[in-house]
Amino acid sequence: MSANDKKESKQDTLEREVESVVDEETAGLDPAEAGRIREKVRARSVPVHAAQRVAAEVLRPAECAREESQRGRHGL
């Protein structure tokens, strides 16, 4: 399993745990109110995940370029 797979696995696990807690906390509420709460939780958590994905997409090409540069200097 690659490091990227592990990160995705951890993210999926975290998202399932958050959904589970929200389900427990909103049990018995009016469905419309429960939906509003769920959307607030998603709005707070999704940008963090999106920022992590964007950072990975930006940083990975820079890492590749750096590795190629180092290989070129060392004749690899």
Residue frames as a rotation matrix with the C-alpha (Angstrom) as fourth column:
MET 1
0.588 0.809 0.000 0.00
0.809 -0.588 0.000 0.00
0.000 0.000 -1.000 0.00
SER 2
-0.248 -0.693 0.677 1.45
0.663 -0.631 -0.404 3.32
0.707 0.348 0.616 -1.08
ALA 3
-0.839 -0.120 -0.531 1.66
0.492 -0.584 -0.645 6.36
-0.233 -0.803 0.549 1.16
ASN 4
-0.816 0.576 -0.051 -1.05
-0.533 -0.713 0.455 8.00
0.226 0.398 0.889 -0.92
ASP 5
-0.185 0.748 -0.637 -3.34
0.043 0.654 0.755 4.98
0.982 0.112 -0.153 -0.40
LYS 6
-0.454 -0.051 -0.890 -2.72
0.852 0.267 -0.450 5.17
0.260 -0.962 -0.077 3.34
LYS 7
-0.972 0.091 -0.218 -3.63
-0.017 -0.947 -0.320 8.87
-0.235 -0.307 0.922 3.40
GLU 8
-0.516 0.829 -0.213 -6.83
-0.588 -0.162 0.792 8.21
0.623 0.535 0.571 1.45
SER 9
-0.193 0.412 -0.891 -7.65
0.459 0.840 0.289 5.30
0.867 -0.353 -0.352 3.75
LYS 10
-0.710 -0.126 -0.693 -7.18
0.696 -0.274 -0.663 7.48
-0.106 -0.953 0.283 6.82
GLN 11
-0.909 0.401 -0.109 -9.26
-0.413 -0.901 0.131 10.24
-0.046 0.164 0.985 5.27
ASP 12
-0.310 0.825 -0.472 -12.06
-0.283 0.393 0.875 7.80
0.907 0.405 0.112 4.42
THR 13
-0.311 0.137 -0.941 -11.96
0.782 0.599 -0.171 6.43
0.540 -0.789 -0.293 7.97
LEU 14
-0.904 -0.067 -0.422 -12.12
0.319 -0.763 -0.563 9.93
-0.284 -0.643 0.711 9.42
GLU 15
-0.738 0.666 -0.107 -15.03
-0.591 -0.563 0.577 10.87
0.324 0.489 0.810 7.19
ARG 16
-0.168 0.677 -0.717 -16.95
0.162 0.736 0.657 7.73
0.972 -0.006 -0.233 8.23
GLU 17
-0.518 -0.085 -0.851 -16.30
0.841 0.130 -0.525 8.49
0.156 -0.988 0.004 11.90
VAL 18
-0.965 0.184 -0.185 -17.53
-0.145 -0.967 -0.209 12.07
-0.217 -0.175 0.960 11.50
GLU 19
-0.467 0.836 -0.290 -20.67
-0.504 0.018 0.863 10.85
0.727 0.549 0.413 9.71
SER 20
-0.237 0.341 -0.910 -21.28
0.568 0.808 0.155 8.33
0.788 -0.480 -0.385 12.49
VAL 21
-0.754 -0.100 -0.649 -20.97
0.626 -0.410 -0.664 10.96
-0.200 -0.907 0.371 15.22
VAL 22
-0.868 0.481 -0.121 -23.23
-0.495 -0.831 0.254 13.37
0.022 0.280 0.960 13.34
ASP 23
-0.315 0.772 -0.551 -25.79
-0.116 0.545 0.830 10.57
0.942 0.326 -0.082 12.91
GLU 24
-0.349 0.126 -0.929 -25.70
0.841 0.478 -0.251 9.86
0.413 -0.869 -0.272 16.65
GLU 25
-0.853 -0.089 -0.514 -25.93
0.378 -0.784 -0.492 13.52
-0.359 -0.614 0.702 17.63
THR 26
-0.771 0.576 -0.272 -28.79
-0.636 -0.679 0.366 14.31
0.026 0.455 0.890 15.26
ALA 27
-0.760 0.521 -0.388 -30.84
0.403 0.847 0.348 11.19
0.510 0.108 -0.853 15.99
GLY 28
-0.230 0.788 -0.572 -34.38
0.948 0.049 -0.313 12.16
-0.219 -0.614 -0.758 16.90
LEU 29
-0.577 0.014 -0.817 -34.13
0.001 -1.000 -0.018 15.68
-0.817 -0.012 0.577 15.50
ASP 30
0.636 0.736 -0.231 -36.39
-0.133 -0.190 -0.973 17.01
-0.760 0.650 -0.023 12.81
PRO 31
0.381 -0.515 0.768 -34.89
0.826 0.563 -0.031 15.79
-0.417 0.646 0.640 9.50
ALA 32
0.720 -0.106 0.686 -34.58
0.384 -0.763 -0.520 19.35
0.579 0.638 -0.508 8.20
GLU 33
0.821 -0.430 0.376 -32.67
-0.570 -0.582 0.580 20.43
-0.030 -0.691 -0.723 11.34
ALA 34
0.520 -0.637 0.569 -30.48
0.176 0.732 0.658 17.34
-0.836 -0.242 0.493 11.16
GLY 35
0.532 -0.275 0.801 -29.73
0.845 0.120 -0.521 18.18
0.047 0.954 0.296 7.52
ARG 36
0.835 -0.217 0.505 -28.73
-0.137 -0.972 -0.191 21.74
0.532 0.090 -0.842 8.42
ILE 37
0.685 -0.605 0.406 -26.38
-0.501 0.013 0.865 20.47
-0.529 -0.796 -0.295 11.11
ARG 38
0.480 -0.484 0.731 -24.88
0.583 0.799 0.146 17.90
-0.655 0.356 0.666 8.74
GLU 39
0.665 -0.191 0.722 -24.24
0.610 -0.418 -0.673 20.61
0.430 0.888 -0.162 6.13
LYS 40
0.838 -0.386 0.385 -22.54
-0.511 -0.802 0.309 22.83
0.189 -0.456 -0.870 8.72
VAL 41
0.525 -0.663 0.533 -20.25
-0.142 0.550 0.823 19.98
-0.839 -0.508 0.195 9.70
ARG 42
0.468 -0.326 0.821 -19.42
0.832 0.477 -0.285 19.23
-0.298 0.816 0.495 6.07
ALA 43
0.845 -0.107 0.525 -18.77
0.194 -0.852 -0.486 22.89
0.499 0.512 -0.699 5.33
ARG 44
0.714 -0.597 0.365 -16.23
-0.673 -0.442 0.593 22.98
-0.192 -0.669 -0.718 8.14
SER 45
0.313 -0.616 0.723 -14.50
-0.085 0.740 0.667 19.69
-0.946 -0.270 0.180 7.33
VAL 46
0.733 0.026 0.680 -14.50
0.614 0.403 -0.678 19.59
-0.292 0.915 0.280 3.51
PRO 47
0.897 -0.431 0.098 -12.32
-0.311 -0.773 -0.553 22.68
0.314 0.465 -0.828 2.97
VAL 48
0.319 -0.815 0.484 -9.61
-0.728 0.116 0.676 21.09
-0.607 -0.568 -0.556 5.10
HIS 49
0.231 -0.201 0.952 -9.61
0.343 0.933 0.114 17.96
-0.911 0.300 0.285 2.96
ALA 50
0.890 0.133 0.437 -9.76
0.456 -0.238 -0.857 19.99
-0.010 0.962 -0.272 -0.23
ALA 51
0.748 -0.662 0.047 -6.81
-0.663 -0.747 0.044 22.08
0.006 -0.064 -0.998 0.90
GLN 52
0.136 -0.700 0.701 -4.83
-0.379 0.616 0.690 18.92
-0.915 -0.360 -0.182 1.61
ARG 53
0.469 0.098 0.878 -5.60
0.646 0.640 -0.416 17.57
-0.602 0.762 0.237 -1.87
VAL 54
0.974 -0.114 0.196 -4.61
0.055 -0.718 -0.694 20.85
0.220 0.686 -0.693 -3.52
ALA 55
0.504 -0.837 0.212 -1.40
-0.779 -0.335 0.530 20.99
-0.372 -0.433 -0.821 -1.50
ALA 56
0.145 -0.429 0.891 -0.56
0.088 0.903 0.421 17.43
-0.986 0.018 0.168 -2.56
GLU 57
0.701 0.187 0.688 -1.20
0.673 0.145 -0.725 18.26
-0.235 0.972 -0.024 -6.21
VAL 58
0.913 -0.382 0.142 1.01
-0.311 -0.879 -0.361 21.33
0.263 0.285 -0.922 -6.00
LEU 59
0.399 -0.804 0.441 3.80
-0.773 -0.035 0.634 19.82
-0.494 -0.594 -0.635 -3.94
ARG 60
0.540 -0.176 0.823 4.14
0.226 0.972 0.059 16.52
-0.811 0.154 0.565 -5.78
PRO 61
0.860 -0.270 0.433 5.34
0.428 -0.083 -0.900 18.08
0.279 0.959 0.044 -9.09
ALA 62
0.633 -0.661 0.403 7.84
-0.692 -0.717 -0.088 20.19
0.347 -0.223 -0.911 -7.13
GLU 63
0.414 -0.466 0.782 9.12
-0.500 0.601 0.623 17.04
-0.761 -0.649 0.016 -5.41
CYS 64
0.729 -0.101 0.677 9.50
0.520 0.725 -0.452 15.27
-0.445 0.681 0.581 -8.77
ALA 65
0.838 -0.426 0.340 11.41
0.009 -0.613 -0.790 18.20
0.545 0.665 -0.510 -10.24
ARG 66
0.496 -0.664 0.560 13.72
-0.866 -0.332 0.374 18.30
-0.063 -0.670 -0.739 -7.22
GLU 67
0.486 -0.274 0.830 14.37
-0.095 0.927 0.362 14.55
-0.869 -0.255 0.424 -7.46
GLU 68
0.832 -0.169 0.529 15.17
0.555 0.259 -0.791 14.82
-0.003 0.951 0.309 -11.18
SER 69
0.747 -0.567 0.347 17.52
-0.438 -0.812 -0.386 17.69
0.501 0.136 -0.855 -10.49
GLN 70
0.388 -0.596 0.703 19.33
-0.778 0.197 0.596 15.70
-0.494 -0.778 -0.387 -7.81
ARG 71
0.630 -0.142 0.764 19.61
0.334 0.937 -0.100 12.65
-0.702 0.318 0.638 -10.07
GLY 72
0.892 -0.277 0.358 21.09
0.270 -0.307 -0.912 14.85
0.363 0.910 -0.199 -12.80
ARG 73
0.571 -0.694 0.438 23.71
-0.778 -0.628 0.018 16.27
0.262 -0.351 -0.899 -10.44
HIS 74
0.137 -0.487 0.863 24.69
-0.692 0.576 0.435 12.84
-0.708 -0.657 -0.258 -9.18
GLY 75
-0.531 -0.382 -0.756 24.67
-0.843 0.330 0.426 11.14
0.087 0.863 -0.497 -12.58
LEU 76
-0.664 0.346 0.663 21.89
-0.102 0.837 -0.538 8.73
-0.741 -0.425 -0.520 -11.66
